[in-house]
Amino acid sequence: ADDEYKSNYNASGNAFILKENGELESAVVAIDRALGYEKVTVTKPQSVRFSNGGSLNIGRISAKKPGLYCVYSPEKEFLGVGEILPDAEEMTARKVLPRGV
C-alpha cells in the first residue's frame, strides 16, 4: 500500500520526486517569503510587545498604509503578520509565531 501511495504521489510530481532527486530543500520556501507581504522591522521593545500580541502605534513604525505586513525584529527574526486597517492608528498582531523555536 505504501508503494502504491508513493507511486500516486510521484505521478502528481510532488515531494517524493524532489526527495528522490535530492531537491527537496530547494523547494522549501520560508513562510515570510511565501506570504509576499511588505516588510516592517520594529525596535527591540516593539518586537517584545508584538510577540506578546500587542498592537504597535503606526506613528512609531515605518509602515503607514493599510494592509498586511511581515513583522521583523531588529535581528531580522520573522515575528509574524501585522495588519493596519484603514483609518487605524495601530498595527494589530494578526498572527504571532512562537519565538526561539
Sine and cosine of phi, psi and omega as CSV:
sin_phi,cos_phi,sin_psi,cos_psi,sin_omega,cos_omega
0.00,0.00,-0.60,0.80,-0.01,-1.00
-0.90,0.43,-0.67,0.75,0.03,-1.00
-0.90,0.43,-0.61,0.79,0.02,-1.00
-0.91,0.42,-0.69,0.73,0.03,-1.00
-0.88,0.47,-0.71,0.70,0.00,-1.00
-0.88,0.47,-0.66,0.75,0.01,-1.00
-0.89,0.46,-0.70,0.71,0.03,-1.00
-0.90,0.43,-0.62,0.79,0.00,-1.00
-0.93,0.37,-0.66,0.75,0.05,-1.00
-0.88,0.47,-0.61,0.79,-0.03,-1.00
-0.88,0.48,-0.49,0.87,0.01,-1.00
-1.00,0.04,-0.03,1.00,0.11,-0.99
0.96,0.27,0.64,0.77,-0.09,-1.00
-0.93,-0.36,-0.61,-0.79,-0.22,-0.98
-0.84,0.54,-0.60,0.80,-0.04,-1.00
-0.90,0.44,-0.66,0.75,0.02,-1.00
-0.90,0.44,-0.72,0.70,0.02,-1.00
-0.86,0.51,-0.69,0.73,0.00,-1.00
-0.90,0.43,-0.71,0.70,-0.01,-1.00
-0.88,0.47,-0.53,0.85,-0.01,-1.00
-1.00,-0.02,0.07,1.00,-0.01,-1.00
0.93,0.37,0.45,0.89,-0.07,-1.00
-0.91,-0.41,0.13,0.99,-0.08,-1.00
-0.86,0.50,-0.68,0.74,-0.03,-1.00
-0.88,0.47,-0.54,0.84,-0.01,-1.00
-0.95,0.31,-0.30,0.95,-0.02,-1.00
-1.00,-0.08,-0.16,0.99,-0.02,-1.00
-0.99,0.12,0.78,-0.63,-0.02,-1.00
-0.89,-0.46,0.72,-0.69,0.04,-1.00
-0.87,0.49,0.61,-0.79,-0.09,-1.00
-0.85,0.53,-0.66,0.75,-0.02,-1.00
-0.91,0.42,-0.60,0.80,0.04,-1.00
-0.94,0.35,-0.63,0.77,-0.01,-1.00
-0.92,0.40,-0.54,0.84,-0.01,-1.00
-0.92,0.40,-0.64,0.77,0.06,-1.00
0.97,0.26,0.24,0.97,0.03,-1.00
-0.98,0.22,0.33,-0.94,0.10,-0.99
-0.88,0.48,0.45,-0.89,-0.03,-1.00
-0.97,-0.23,0.57,-0.82,0.13,-0.99
-0.66,-0.75,0.76,-0.65,0.05,-1.00
-0.97,-0.23,0.74,-0.67,-0.04,-1.00
-0.92,-0.38,0.21,-0.98,0.02,-1.00
-0.96,0.28,0.20,-0.98,0.03,-1.00
-0.84,0.55,-0.78,0.62,0.03,-1.00
-0.87,0.49,-0.61,0.79,0.04,-1.00
-0.92,0.40,-0.58,0.82,0.01,-1.00
-0.91,0.40,-0.60,0.80,0.06,-1.00
-0.91,0.42,-0.73,0.68,-0.01,-1.00
-0.87,0.50,-0.76,0.65,-0.01,-1.00
-0.87,0.49,-0.69,0.72,-0.02,-1.00
-0.89,0.46,-0.39,0.92,0.06,-1.00
-1.00,-0.07,0.16,0.99,0.06,-1.00
1.00,0.00,0.10,0.99,-0.02,-1.00
-0.98,0.18,0.45,-0.89,0.05,-1.00
-1.00,0.07,0.31,-0.95,-0.04,-1.00
-0.85,-0.52,0.72,-0.70,0.03,-1.00
-0.93,0.37,0.81,-0.59,-0.07,-1.00
-0.95,0.31,-0.23,0.97,0.10,-0.99
-0.95,0.31,-0.23,0.97,-0.05,-1.00
-0.92,-0.39,0.12,0.99,0.04,-1.00
-0.78,-0.63,0.26,-0.97,-0.05,-1.00
-0.98,0.22,-0.40,0.92,0.01,-1.00
-0.97,0.23,0.74,-0.67,-0.05,-1.00
-0.79,-0.61,-0.55,0.83,-0.12,-0.99
-1.00,0.01,0.43,-0.90,-0.01,-1.00
-0.86,0.51,0.58,-0.82,0.05,-1.00
0.55,-0.84,-0.05,-1.00,0.02,-1.00
-0.99,-0.14,0.57,-0.82,-0.06,-1.00
-0.69,-0.73,0.59,-0.81,0.23,-0.97
-0.99,0.11,0.83,-0.56,-0.07,-1.00
-0.97,-0.24,0.75,-0.66,-0.05,-1.00
-0.83,-0.55,0.53,-0.85,0.12,-0.99
-0.97,0.22,0.18,-0.98,0.07,-1.00
-0.87,0.49,-0.40,0.92,0.02,-1.00
-1.00,0.06,0.17,0.99,0.02,-1.00
0.95,0.32,0.36,0.93,0.07,-1.00
-0.99,0.14,0.77,-0.63,0.04,-1.00
-0.95,0.30,0.88,-0.48,-0.07,-1.00
-1.00,-0.07,-0.52,0.86,-0.03,-1.00
0.45,-0.89,-0.31,-0.95,-0.04,-1.00
-0.92,-0.39,0.78,-0.63,0.08,-1.00
-0.92,-0.40,0.38,-0.92,-0.01,-1.00
-0.72,-0.69,0.69,-0.72,0.15,-0.99
-0.94,-0.35,0.86,-0.51,0.03,-1.00
-1.00,0.04,0.40,-0.92,0.05,-1.00
-0.83,0.56,0.66,-0.75,0.01,-1.00
0.91,0.42,0.23,0.97,0.02,-1.00
-1.00,0.05,0.45,-0.89,0.06,-1.00
-0.96,-0.29,0.04,1.00,-0.03,-1.00
-0.68,-0.73,0.45,-0.89,0.18,-0.98
-1.00,-0.08,0.80,-0.59,0.00,-1.00
-1.00,-0.08,0.66,-0.75,0.08,-1.00
-0.97,0.26,0.91,-0.41,0.01,-1.00
-1.00,-0.03,-0.64,0.77,0.04,-1.00
-0.55,-0.83,0.87,-0.50,-0.01,-1.00
-0.94,-0.35,0.77,-0.63,0.02,-1.00
-1.00,0.04,0.53,-0.85,0.08,-1.00
-0.90,0.44,0.62,-0.78,-0.03,-1.00
-1.00,-0.05,0.49,-0.87,0.09,-1.00
0.95,0.31,0.41,0.91,0.00,-1.00
-0.99,-0.12,0.00,0.00,0.00,0.00
